[in-house]
Amino acid sequence: MGEEGPATGEANKEIVRRYVAAFNAGDFGRLRALFTADAVIQGVLGWGNIDEVAMPVWRDLHAAYGLNLTIEDMVAEGNMVAARYTERGTFRAPFRGSEPTGKSYELVAMEWFEMRDGKIARRWGARDSASMQRQLAP
């Protein structure tokens, strides 16, 4: 692959900004359109094809916690983008056998994106799940 310039990095960061906006809005159709057909997602709950694994999990997470991501930092190089977020939410609906507590949380989350043809081809995610569990405990 050849060297890519600052314009490519900025365009890739804009895709991540659109991803965050769609995720925060719970607009899963708009969110899905930002990914390649063969996109793979890796995160704390496992990994797999976006349609079989990620979209159902993201819908459940959004329904249970009303997740909201605030971009704190973002860097891009070539076809890669890394983002650090403040993630906030409130445990408002059951999730994977746990009943909601009505409590809110705030934590650090990070995602790494690989872009291809103006879309997200792979996404890796990590978040401070232990902090979330402590904050949401009954």
C-alpha positions in Angstrom: 0.0 0.0 0.0 1.2 3.5 -0.8 1.6 6.3 1.7 -1.7 8.1 2.4 -1.9 11.7 3.2 -3.6 13.8 5.9 -6.8 14.1 3.8 -7.3 10.3 4.0 -6.8 10.4 7.8 -9.3 13.2 8.2 -11.8 11.3 6.0 -11.4 8.2 8.1 -11.9 10.1 11.3 -15.1 11.6 9.9 -16.4 8.0 9.3 -15.7 7.3 13.0 -17.5 10.5 14.0 -20.5 9.4 11.9 -20.3 5.9 13.6 -20.4 7.5 17.0 -23.4 9.8 16.0 -25.4 6.9 14.6 -24.5 4.7 17.7 -25.5 7.4 20.1 -28.8 7.9 18.2 -29.6 4.2 18.2 -29.8 4.5 14.4 -28.7 1.0 13.5 -29.5 1.3 9.8 -27.3 4.3 9.5 -24.7 2.6 11.6 -24.7 -0.6 9.5 -24.2 1.4 6.3 -20.8 2.6 7.6 -19.4 -0.9 7.6 -18.3 -3.2 4.7 -20.5 -6.2 3.9 -17.8 -8.5 5.4 -17.0 -6.4 8.5 -15.7 -8.2 11.6 -16.2 -6.8 15.1 -14.1 -7.7 18.1 -15.0 -6.5 21.6 -15.4 -7.5 25.2 -18.4 -9.7 24.5 -16.8 -11.7 21.7 -16.2 -11.3 18.0 -17.8 -12.1 14.7 -19.5 -10.9 11.6 -21.3 -7.5 12.1 -24.7 -8.7 11.2 -24.7 -12.0 13.1 -22.9 -10.8 16.3 -22.4 -7.1 16.6 -25.7 -5.6 15.5 -27.8 -7.7 17.9 -25.4 -7.1 20.8 -25.3 -3.3 20.1 -29.1 -3.2 20.0 -29.3 -5.0 23.3 -26.6 -2.8 24.9 -28.3 0.4 23.7 -31.7 -0.8 24.9 -30.4 -1.8 28.3 -28.0 1.1 29.0 -28.8 3.9 26.6 -25.1 4.1 25.8 -23.6 7.4 24.8 -20.0 7.9 23.5 -18.2 11.2 23.7 -15.0 11.3 21.6 -12.1 12.5 23.8 -9.2 11.7 21.4 -8.8 10.3 17.9 -5.8 9.6 15.8 -5.5 8.3 12.2 -2.7 6.9 10.2 -3.1 5.3 6.8 -6.3 3.1 6.9 -6.4 2.9 10.8 -8.2 5.1 13.3 -8.0 4.9 17.1 -10.5 6.6 19.3 -10.8 7.1 23.1 -14.2 7.8 24.5 -16.0 8.6 27.7 -18.9 6.2 27.7 -22.0 7.0 29.8 -25.2 5.2 30.3 -28.0 4.2 32.7 -29.0 0.6 33.4 -32.6 0.9 32.5 -33.6 -2.5 31.0 -32.6 -6.1 31.6 -29.4 -7.3 30.0 -28.2 -10.9 29.8 -30.0 -12.0 32.9 -29.3 -8.9 35.0 -32.1 -6.7 36.2 -31.7 -2.9 35.8 -30.7 -0.9 38.8 -31.5 2.6 37.4 -28.0 3.6 38.2 -25.8 5.5 35.8 -22.1 4.9 35.0 -19.2 6.6 33.3 -16.1 4.9 32.0 -13.2 4.9 29.5 -13.7 3.0 26.3 -11.4 2.7 23.3 -11.9 1.4 19.7 -9.6 0.7 16.8 -10.9 0.8 13.3 -9.5 -0.5 10.0 -11.0 1.2 7.0 -11.4 -0.1 3.5 -13.0 1.8 0.5 -14.5 4.5 2.8 -16.1 2.1 5.2 -15.2 0.3 8.4 -13.9 -3.2 7.7 -12.8 -4.2 11.3 -13.5 -2.7 14.7 -11.8 -3.7 18.0 -13.2 -2.4 21.2 -12.2 -2.3 24.8 -13.8 -0.8 27.8 -13.5 -0.7 31.6 -16.2 -3.2 32.3 -15.1 -3.7 35.9 -15.7 0.0 36.6 -19.2 -0.3 35.0 -20.1 -3.3 37.2 -19.0 -1.4 40.3 -21.0 1.7 39.4 -24.1 -0.2 38.5 -24.2 -2.7 41.4 -27.4 -2.7 43.4 
